[in-house]
Amino acid sequence: MNKNGKRFWRRLVCLAALLLSLAAPGMGVQAAKLPALHVQGTKLVNENGKAVQLKGVSTHGLSWYPQYVNQKAFAYMKKNWHINTVRLAMYTAEYNGYCTGDAANRKKLEKLVDDGVRAATSAGLYVIIDWHILSDGNPQTHEKQALAFFKKMAANYKNNTNVIYEICNEPNGGASWSTIRKYADKVIKTIRKKDKDAVILVGTPNWSQDVDEAARNPLKGKNLMYTLHFYAGTHGAWLRDKAQKALDAGLPLFVSEFGISDASGNGGLNKTEGGKWLSFLKKNKIAFIGWNLSNKGESSALLKSSTQKTSDWKSSDLSEWGKWLVGKLK
Ligand code: IDC
């Protein structure tokens, strides 16, 4: 073969290798980058303006159950449960919370968030970084820490098209929308300094239920959504009415946490009401994230308390709620 002939074959081999690596990202080191999503009207859409319904599961508190933040679990849930999103619930106050524990604990939690984002990224999942306020009912209680945390997160993940920031899980204890709004404004500004267009989820008054109040005076800015949380054992048609009101007013909603037990995370399951909720969400293309990926002995845990595996679960490893949710995700 002459010189030109050799060059031709070498180029052909290179081209074939390139095409192969594009066609089969799983074979390469990194999964294909997920398209950035943005908010259009009340919906989350992809780069072609097509509505996308995110669906997935939330971890329990990262300090309680760090073992479920692993690549195998995330990849397994994507392949077998058909989730496209995972939520990393980082409590701020309870049980080695980010704001109540010491500096070493904060480091540990930041590492878990980072492990979670990496695992989600290589599994091809969207990932929500959740600042999980709860007993610290007013988001302003730990505002300073929230600003420092999200500044760091936005710097770390500004190039991750799959990262979504949730800035206050469930304001409660009388925290009003105007208070939450002030807090949100500051945190959003901080995130936007680094990450111009990531989707940001804002909690609403009364454990993220009073979306109608947020609808009366929404925040300014793009790619913002408002969270609606429900537990079908406690919350029924009256809460869907609130949600419908908010949608009618043009408020983009995101269900970043839900269950079909009662609001305590325990008690019997209400599958009938749960089914009604999911039809409502499907009809409106609203994202839904089920609480919680753990084997804690409570009815809102997706795994049986006897399940020790941290990935590759069989149906018999799942709780009744786990089986129900996996059925709906498929
Ligand atoms: C619950 C957990 C439970 C934990 C408790 C801490 O299921 O194991 O002991 O938090 O206070 C929420 C919260 C979420 C709750 C869940 C169930 O966002 O943190 O988890 N819930 O009570 N809002 C409504 C229900």
Residues whose N, C-alpha, C, O or C-beta is under 5 A from the ligand:
A	BS01	IDC	E170 A263 S264 G265
